[in-house]
């Protein structure tokens, strides 16, 4: 067969409300509020420029809490743009926009295929020739906790077969919506599973079948860090699917640390924060940046930084310095996780409780019987039937590092009170 090319996107959350920025940066709030519309338009443009055969949209098109007709009109306009270029679309709804909600009001249009809450197969044809089969099912209700993957039949493999589904595969999210396993999906003999629901891009399986989350097209809060976008997929007989992630976001979130151990003044601290903000945003491909930073390290500035209002004053200063920069770089939050400096070797020579703590930790590191006892106790976690498979056994060097870290955390508390 000739190659088949399509866009796979999901979790558009068009017209999603963004909170927590507008009261201090109205310009950025305005950009955020329009970003989900802009990212959807980018997806449409990417599809047209790449002359794809069709577009798959795997649920959560809308943000259900915001009952916006504007969102529905914009969505329709985008799909009609596709049709003008001869590109069809295939759509399922998810837990944010189930069929029984206000948002499921898009009427049938030839070339815009909307799957209902009963499993259906749509045949994609070009010039009268069947080129693909697309199986899909939507959420009938927001609280759909059935394993929808089990409704899919074994695919008829005379042409490439694609499953379109909004689902929680392998418990990736802590929610009950449409749970299923990789085995459930693999058993259906699809060529490609176009999934939605998880907001991070992930290729769960590369082939036989390919199982893919494209992630959301635009982050909605500070927990959704990194680039967001859609997938451009090419299927060709005898080859693994070619899956290309393409970023579509306008605003990108990031979290990072700033080590200020070598800073001897507040001005140097400000310079370090500014440098980190610029470093983070430099890799954002022109996206506006919303950044959370944590100050870390042992520093003589620790006590001064802890004083009421100091961190907020530094935050305000950073925002003022960067207020004219475009694209916008916004320091959304600055956290303090520094510690007071001390010399372990000096404390070790003392005759107090601090020295006793250091001596105990030294023995755990140097005395093999004691270390073995500690390692044996840790192994209880690594062999636990419920959590053991999430953990990797620690090397002796890693155990030593854990002991040293525990020592430092205890000393942080003790030395602070001296």
Secondary structure by P-SEA (a helix, b strand, c coil): ccbbbbbbbccccccccccccccccaaaaaaaaaaaaaaaaaaaaaaaaacccbbbbcccccccccccaaaaaaaaaaaaaaaaacbbbbbcccccccccccccccccccccccccccbbbbbbbccccccbbbbbcccccccccccccccccccccccbbbbbbbcccccccccccccccaaaaaaaccccccccccccccccccccbbbbbcccccccccccccbbbbbbbbbbcccccbbbbbbbcccccccccccccccccaaaaaaaaaaaaaaaaccccccbbbbbbbbbccccccccccccaaaaaaaaaaaaaaccccccccccbbbbbbbbbbbaaaaaacccaaaaaaaaaaaaaccaaaaaaaaaaaaaaaacccccccbbbbcaaaaaaaaaaaaaaaaaaaaaac
